[in-house]
């Protein structure tokens, strides 16, 4: 997606009518006790007072968003709390936040409510409170099970704490649990990665997200010029090992970086890949309504001040053209094993009769793109090369 344009005078959410009657919502909680060197997400140093002020502000943002004229006509079937570190919220704070969202936007019975948790924040009491508050899914940020690598990632937990945290999540009654891992890390060899994947699969999670390390601008490692990264062939071997082991364990590789047991795909994340709509709440959160993508101000102080003054904290927005919309749907859809309907691909090709059909035909010839049940899909090899392939579509 192109960079969002400045919004000018702060816009109200009500001007962007959703296409659908069912939305998702993403809430960004930016605070971290310690920022991980590889992370480029919008974060802020944790203080109890800062968290309290943020919570009051995001509750107020819910109220402001609910004043949109269309708000009473939509329901939420997915809610995702990401960060930052959402698990810094204690159980009463989580209950307050979810109750307000449910009161302002009809949260459907059976909605998927996900909270990202750090293993070192997980306690039986906190988990029990989260469950009572309505959380249905936990995403556990394990990242690695190597006690030599974890400190280099600025993670505060050990491998043993990660195992204990997963067991505690299960003991609390959560039957939808995801684990996050990172590969392509400095010092991570194939044998260590394979052991990590095997160990995590032995826990029997319901979902697994695994991301190749990228040193994005905004991360501490990028600023420091970290260069001791594994060779490309090592990262490729780690990707292949993950896909093979997850498949052998009964997981479907349903998106480039995501694996799920049957029936446990992330409902909320599928919204992104299916070009479906969602609200964005919190500093730096992004939303998508109608054909408009928008983003909130990132600085926590500025975010809180705007909301406290009764203004929606939207910093920027972009109204997508037909060409942009088709391009987004093409790339997002090809990230998934479902692919995209062949007729949608034909629509996009009609806009670029020469170059795009030639690119796609070259992919087919290389065994990177196939078609099944009326859908165009990347093959497993296509998934592996997807970053390079997608640049050819831009």
C-alpha positions in Angstrom: 0.0 0.0 0.0 1.3 3.5 -0.7 2.1 5.8 2.2 -0.9 7.4 3.7 -1.4 11.0 2.9 -1.7 13.5 5.8 -5.4 13.9 6.6 -5.4 17.7 7.1 -8.0 18.7 9.6 -8.6 15.7 11.8 -11.4 13.7 10.1 -14.3 12.0 11.8 -14.8 8.3 11.3 -18.4 8.8 10.3 -17.6 10.0 6.8 -16.3 6.6 5.7 -19.3 4.2 5.3 -18.3 0.5 5.7 -19.2 -1.8 2.8 -20.1 -4.7 5.1 -22.3 -5.1 8.2 -19.6 -7.1 9.9 -16.3 -5.7 10.9 -13.2 -6.5 12.9 -11.3 -4.2 15.3 -7.7 -3.9 16.1 -6.5 -2.2 19.4 -2.9 -1.2 19.7 -1.4 -1.1 23.1 2.1 0.4 22.6 3.8 -0.1 25.9 6.8 -2.4 26.4 8.9 -2.9 29.5 11.9 -3.4 27.2 11.9 -2.8 23.5 13.2 -5.7 21.4 16.0 -4.8 19.0 14.4 -6.3 16.0 11.0 -4.6 16.5 9.9 -1.7 14.3 6.4 -1.5 15.6 5.0 1.6 17.4 6.1 1.2 21.0 6.6 3.4 24.1 8.3 2.8 27.5 5.9 1.3 30.0 4.9 3.2 33.2 1.9 2.3 35.3 0.7 5.9 35.0 1.1 6.0 31.2 -0.8 2.8 30.9 -3.7 4.1 33.0 -3.9 7.3 30.9 -3.8 5.3 27.7 -6.6 3.0 28.9 -8.8 6.0 29.7 -8.0 7.5 26.3 -8.7 4.4 24.3 -12.1 4.0 26.1 -12.9 7.5 25.0 -11.8 6.8 21.5 -14.3 3.9 21.5 -17.0 6.4 22.5 -16.0 8.8 19.7 -15.9 6.1 17.1 -19.3 4.8 18.1 -20.8 8.2 17.3 -20.4 7.4 13.6 -23.8 7.3 12.1 -23.2 3.7 10.8 -21.9 2.4 14.1 -25.3 1.0 15.2 -25.6 -1.0 11.9 -22.4 -3.1 12.3 -21.2 -5.9 14.4 -17.7 -7.1 15.3 -16.8 -10.8 14.8 -13.1 -10.4 15.6 -11.1 -8.3 18.0 -7.3 -8.3 18.2 -5.2 -6.6 20.9 -1.7 -6.2 19.7 1.3 -4.1 20.6 3.6 -3.4 22.2 2.6 -5.6 25.0 -1.2 -6.0 25.6 -0.5 -8.5 28.4 0.6 -5.6 30.5 -3.1 -5.0 31.1 -4.2 -6.7 34.3 -7.4 -8.6 34.4 -9.7 -5.7 35.6 -8.2 -3.4 33.0 -8.8 -6.0 30.3 -12.4 -6.5 31.5 -13.0 -2.7 31.3 -11.6 -2.4 27.8 -13.5 -5.4 26.4 -16.8 -4.3 28.1 -16.5 -0.8 26.6 -15.8 -2.2 23.1 -18.7 -4.6 23.4 -21.1 -1.9 24.6 -20.2 0.6 21.8 -19.9 -1.9 19.0 -22.0 -5.1 19.1 -19.5 -7.9 19.7 -21.1 -11.0 18.3 -21.5 -14.2 20.3 -18.7 -16.4 19.4 -16.5 -13.5 18.2 -12.8 -14.3 18.1 -11.0 -12.1 20.8 -7.2 -12.4 20.6 -4.6 -11.0 23.0 -0.9 -11.1 22.3 0.9 -12.2 25.5 4.5 -12.2 26.5 5.5 -15.4 28.4 6.8 -13.5 31.3 3.5 -11.7 31.8 1.4 -14.9 32.0 0.1 -15.9 35.4 -2.9 -18.2 36.3 -4.8 -15.3 37.9 -4.3 -13.0 34.9 -5.3 -15.7 32.4 -8.4 -16.6 34.4 -9.4 -12.9 34.5 -8.8 -12.5 30.7 -11.0 -15.5 30.1 -13.8 -14.2 32.3 -13.5 -10.8 30.4 -14.2 -12.5 27.1 -10.8 -13.3 25.6 -11.1 -16.4 23.5 -7.6 -16.7 21.9 -4.1 -16.2 23.2 -1.1 -15.5 20.9 2.0 -16.3 22.8 5.2 -14.4 21.8 7.8 -17.2 22.2 10.0 -16.2 19.3 12.8 -18.7 20.2 13.5 -21.6 22.6 17.2 -21.1 22.6 18.4 -19.6 25.9 21.5 -18.2 24.1 19.5 -16.4 21.5 16.6 -15.0 23.6 18.7 -12.4 25.5 20.1 -11.2 22.1 16.5 -10.6 21.1 15.9 -8.6 24.3 13.3 -11.1 25.4 12.8 -11.3 29.1 11.7 -14.9 29.2 13.7 -18.1 29.1 12.8 -21.3 27.1 11.6 -22.8 30.3 9.3 -19.9 31.1 7.9 -20.1 27.5 7.0 -23.8 28.1 5.5 -23.0 31.4 3.5 -20.1 30.0 2.0 -22.3 27.3 1.0 -24.9 29.9 -0.6 -22.2 32.0 -2.6 -20.9 29.1 -4.0 -24.4 28.5 -4.6 -24.9 32.2 -6.6 -21.7 32.2 -9.0 -23.3 29.7 -8.0 -21.6 26.4 -8.6 -23.9 23.6 -7.4 -21.6 20.8 -3.7 -20.8 21.3 -1.2 -19.5 18.8 2.6 -19.4 19.1 4.9 -16.8 17.4 8.4 -17.7 16.3 11.1 -15.9 14.4 13.7 -17.5 12.1 16.6 -16.1 10.1 18.1 -14.7 13.3 21.7 -14.0 13.9 23.4 -17.1 15.3 20.4 -19.4 14.5 21.5 -22.5 12.7 19.2 -25.0 11.0 19.6 -27.7 13.8 18.7 -25.3 16.5 15.7 -24.0 14.5 14.5 -27.5 13.8 14.6 -28.4 17.5 12.7 -25.3 18.3 9.9 -26.1 15.8 9.7 -29.7 16.9 9.5 -28.7 20.6 6.7 -26.1 19.9 4.8 -28.6 17.8 5.1 -31.1 20.7 3.1 -28.6 22.8 0.2 -29.1 20.4 -0.7 -25.4 19.8 -3.7 -24.7 17.5 -1.9 -22.1 15.4 1.7 -21.2 14.6 3.0 -17.9 13.1 6.6 -17.8 12.0 8.3 -14.8 10.5 11.7 -14.4 8.8 13.6 -11.6 10.5 13.6 -8.3 8.6 15.6 -5.3 9.8 13.0 -2.7 9.1 13.6 1.0 9.5 12.6 2.1 13.0 14.1 -1.0 14.7 17.1 -0.6 17.0 19.0 -3.2 15.0 18.5 -1.3 11.8 19.7 1.9 13.5 22.8 0.0 14.8 23.5 -1.5 11.4 23.4 -5.1 12.5 24.9 -7.2 9.7 25.7 -10.7 11.1 22.6 -12.2 9.5 22.4 -15.8 8.2 23.0 -16.6 4.6 20.0 -16.6 2.3 20.3 -20.4 1.8 20.2 -20.9 5.6 17.0 -18.8 5.9 15.5 -20.8 3.0 16.4 -24.1 4.7 14.8 -22.9 7.9 11.6 -22.0 6.0 11.5 -25.3 4.3 12.0 -27.2 7.6 9.2 -25.3 9.2 6.8 -26.0 6.4 7.7 -29.7 6.3 7.4 -30.2 10.1 4.2 -28.2 10.4 2.6 -30.2 7.6 3.7 -33.5 9.1 2.0 -32.4 12.4 -1.3 -31.8 10.6 -1.1 -28.0 10.2 -2.3 -26.3 7.0 0.0 -23.7 5.6 -2.8 -21.2 4.9 -0.8 -18.0 4.6 2.9 -17.3 3.9 3.8 -17.0 7.6 0.9 -18.8 9.2 0.0 -22.4 9.9 -3.2 -23.7 11.6 -4.8 -26.9 12.6 -8.1 -27.4 10.7 -10.7 -25.0 12.0 -8.1 -22.7 13.8 -7.2 -20.2 11.2 -6.9 -16.6 12.6 -10.3 -15.1 11.8 -9.0 -11.6 12.4 -5.9 -11.9 10.3 -7.9 -13.4 7.5 -9.7 -10.0 7.3 -6.5 -8.4 6.2 -5.8 -11.0 3.5 -9.4 -11.0 2.3 -9.6 -7.2 2.0 -12.2 -7.0 4.7 -12.9 -4.0 6.9 -11.7 -3.3 10.4 -11.6 -0.5 12.9 -8.2 0.7 14.3 -8.1 2.0 17.9 -5.0 3.2 19.8 -1.9 5.1 18.9 -0.5 4.1 15.5 -3.4 1.7 14.8 -4.6 1.5 11.2 -8.1 0.8 10.0 -9.9 0.1 6.7 -13.5 1.2 6.0 -15.2 1.3 2.6 -12.3 2.1 0.3 -10.4 4.2 2.8 -7.3 3.2 4.8 -6.5 5.4 7.7 -3.9 5.6 10.5 -3.9 7.1 14.0 -1.2 9.4 15.3 1.7 7.3 16.8 3.0 9.4 19.7 1.1 8.3 22.9 1.1 11.8 24.4 -0.3 13.3 21.2 -2.9 10.5 20.9 -4.1 10.9 24.5 -4.3 14.7 24.2 -6.4 14.6 21.0 -8.8 12.1 22.4 -9.1 13.9 25.7 -10.0 17.0 23.7 -12.8 15.0 22.0 -11.1 14.6 18.6 -10.6 11.4 16.7 -6.8 10.8 16.6 -6.7 10.0 12.8 -3.5 11.4 11.3 -3.7 10.2 7.7 -5.9 8.5 5.2 -6.0 7.3 1.7 -8.9 6.7 -0.6 -8.0 3.8 -2.9 -8.5 4.0 -6.6 -10.0 1.1 -8.5 -6.5 0.2 -9.7 -5.1 0.3 -6.2 -8.0 -1.8 -4.8 -7.5 -4.5 -7.4 -3.7 -4.5 -6.8 -4.2 -4.9 -3.1 -6.7 -7.7 -3.4 -4.4 -9.5 -5.8 -1.3 -9.3 -3.6 -3.2 -10.0 -0.3 -5.1 -12.9 -1.8 -2.0 -14.5 -3.2 -0.5 -14.5 0.3 -3.0 -17.2 1.2 -3.5 -20.9 0.2 -7.0 -19.9 -0.9 -5.6 -17.6 -3.5 -7.9 -15.3 -5.5 -10.8 -16.0 -7.8 -9.6 -16.4 -11.4 -12.1 -13.7 -12.5 -10.6 -11.2 -10.1 -7.2 -11.9 -11.6 -8.6 -11.4 -15.1 -10.0 -8.0 -14.0 -6.5 -6.9 -12.9 -4.9 -8.2 -16.0 -7.4 -6.2 -18.1 -5.9 -3.0 -16.6 -2.4 -4.0 -17.7 -2.8 -6.2 -20.8 0.9 -6.5 -21.7 3.1 -6.7 -18.6 1.0 -8.4 -16.0 -0.2 -11.4 -18.0 3.4 -12.0 -19.1 4.6 -11.9 -15.4 1.9 -14.4 -14.3 2.6 -16.7 -17.3 6.3 -16.7 -16.3 5.3 -17.7 -12.7 3.3 -20.6 -14.1 6.1 -21.7 -16.2 8.4 -21.8 -13.1 5.9 -23.7 -11.1 5.2 -20.8 -8.7 1.6 -20.2 -9.6 -1.2 -22.7 -10.2 -5.0 -22.8 -10.5 -7.4 -25.0 -8.7 -11.2 -24.8 -8.2 -11.4 -21.5 -10.1 -8.7 -19.9 -7.9 -5.2 -18.8 -8.8 -2.8 -19.8 -6.0 0.9 -19.6 -5.3 2.6 -23.0 -4.9 4.7 -23.8 -1.8 7.7 -22.7 -3.8 5.8 -19.5 -4.7 5.2 -18.8 -1.0 8.9 -19.0 -0.4 9.7 -16.5 -3.2 6.7 -14.3 -2.5 8.5 -11.1 -1.5 10.4 -11.0 -4.7 7.4 -12.1 -6.7 5.1 -9.3 -5.3 7.6 -6.6 -6.3 7.1 -7.7 -9.9 3.4 -6.8 -9.5 3.9 -3.3 -8.2 
